[in-house]
Amino acid sequence: MATLRVSPKERQRIETLFERFETGSAHPKTELDYKSPFTLLVAVVLSAQATDKSVNKATAELYKTADTPRKIVELGPEGLIPFIKTIGLYRNKAKNVVALSRILLERYGGETPLNREALQDLPGVGRKTASVVLNELDIEPAIAVDTHVFRVSHRLGLSKARTPDKVEAELMAKVPQRYLTRAHHWLILHGRYTCLARRPRCETCLVSDLCPSRELFVGG
């Protein structure tokens, strides 16, 4: 992607925007429950096309029984399904979670590799999943673009790109370095609780005065 040209005025607006997010929540974290890199990885794989709430409900019981690659492999897909059957695409996810757990045992001694290439080689783990894991564990600054991040980035004038990959590239270029490991969470949480898809809550928004889309929803 060509180098983005951003005016000093726009850079200051973006700096102020993320300063506000930091004021509201200095250390944002994923809302997925986990207790190890492996349980985080499994939770993120399960969260595709599912809510964090539904995943947490399922993993609360699953992790009491199986919270390591070996225990997941011992369950097998059919043993895993009863724990995750309330989550969308559960059959395919069960196969992937068991398959990736087997690979972790065979190649990595049961440890979860914390580098992008190794993670993305695992079944059911794409770029977005790897980005969430690496960013959450402070391994690599990354911004995984889901529906919330995509919507908020466009409304806040941070991106005009039409694909998640291009939105990610713009955000990585525009977000000030010191905010990069937290920007992913701020944008997701802002979209989940404030900048809602149909009726954004501009009246309670920390950055409404910096938002170029505000007039669309509050009439100026």
C-alpha angles and dihedrals in degrees: 000000000000117000109275117238110217122178120236089246092054092046089054091049091052092047091052092046093057092041086060092050089050091051090053095047120000097188110029117183137185116279090223113106116236140149103193139021088262096052089046090052092050092047092051092048089051092047096068107119089354136094122256088236093058091046093050091051090053098042093047087072097031095055091053087064105026124018101145133064092249093053091047091051090049089054093051123196094295092050092047096049097073089059096050104029091112090063122085118259089013097158095056091041091052091054092048095047092051092044094050090046090054091051091050089055095045100042107023107030091251094305124124111241110231101208128095100238095052093044094049090051090064120097112265093011116116132167094281094051092047090049093053092050096045094045095046091052092046091242098123132003106245139156114211108202112220126161092281095050091045093052097043093046091055095044092049092049093243093125142011095185120130100215132057092238092054092045088052091051092051093048093048088052097045107036111090111254096244091059099045099098091051103036093084092060096041092053094045094047092044090054093044098050110016116015094051120183098245106021114017115202096236092160091067098034117125092212104034092121089056095047118104090199096056095099090058090065108028102030096245 
